[in-house]
């Protein structure tokens, strides 16, 4: 297929301007997984930065640990909002 014949990119699709107010059970479980992944990555990066003797690598690992900790902190309020996850209706 030539470049002129290829379908348009996803820019023509509708984009949700704001996230929905409710969180489904599936969303809640996925957010929990993301929290776990970010916490694990932050801990590992911090651990290895303490073991590292190369200052450039050490700084990159510290930066990575802070980034994952920041992502964790950004996700946490979505689970602490006080609302229980809702079951989707079929």
Secondary structure, DSSP 8 states (H G I E B T S, - for coil): --TTTS---GGGS---SS--SS-BHHHHHHHHHHHHHHHHHHHHHHHHHHH---HHHHHHHHHHHHHHHHHHHHHHHHHSSS---B----
